[in-house]
Amino acid sequence: MWKSGGMPVDFDIVCMGHFHTVMDVWVNDIRVFVNGTTLRNDDYSARLGLKPTNKFWFIEVSNKGIEWQRLIQV
C-alpha cells in the first residue's frame, strides 16, 4: 500500500511501532518490523485483542540490507 501511494522513494523494509505487540510480517513483498509496548499492564492491547509484548526489534542495516536482527526484552 505504501509503495503504490505517493511515496517517491523505493524501499523494502518498514519499521514501525509501537503497536502493543511485536511482529515481523511481510506485506506486499515488504518486510514490516513492528515493535511492542513499554507498558507492563497495557489495557489498550486487551481491547485490541492483543497480548501486550515488552519487546522491541534491534536491527543492523547496511547498504546490502539487514545484516542481523535481535528481538530484545525491555
N, C-alpha and C positions, 0 to 999 in steps of 0.2 A: 504494500500500500504506500509506503514511504517513497519507494523508488518511482512509482507511477504518478506521484504527486508533483509538486512544483520545485522539488529539490534539485539544484543544478549539479550536485556532486555525486559521484559514483561511490558506493560503499558496500561492504559485505558483512559487516558486524555492527550490531547496535548494543549499547549498554544502557540500561535504564533502571530506575528504582527511586524510591523503594516501592515495592508492590505487596508488602506484608508477608509474602512467601517467596522463596528463592526458586528460580527456574533457569533452565538452559534449553531453549526451544529453537526450532527452525521455522521461519515464516517466509514463504515465497523465496526459498534459497538464500535467505539472510539469517545468520545466526544471531539470536537475541539472548543476551545475558540479563537477567532480572534479579536485582538484589532484594534481600529480605528486609526486616524491620529491626530497629534497635530496642523496641519495646518488648518487655518480657510478657506482660499480660495485655495483649492487643485485642480489645473487644471489637474493633472495627474489622479485623481479619475474620472473626467468627461470623459477623454479619454478612461478609462476602462469601462465606462457606469455605474459608481457607484456614489452615493451621499456621499461626504466626511462626516464622522461622528467623532466628537471630543469626543469620549467615549472610556473608557478602562475597562477591567474586573478587579475587585478586588476580589480575591478568597482566602478563607482559606482552606487549605488542611491538613489532618491528616493521620494517618495510615489507617483509615477507609475510606478515600476518601475525597470528597468535603464536608466540614462542612457547608459552606454557600458561596454565591456569590452575588456581587453587581455590577451593571453597573454604573460607575461614569463618570460625565461630566468633561472634562479637560478644 
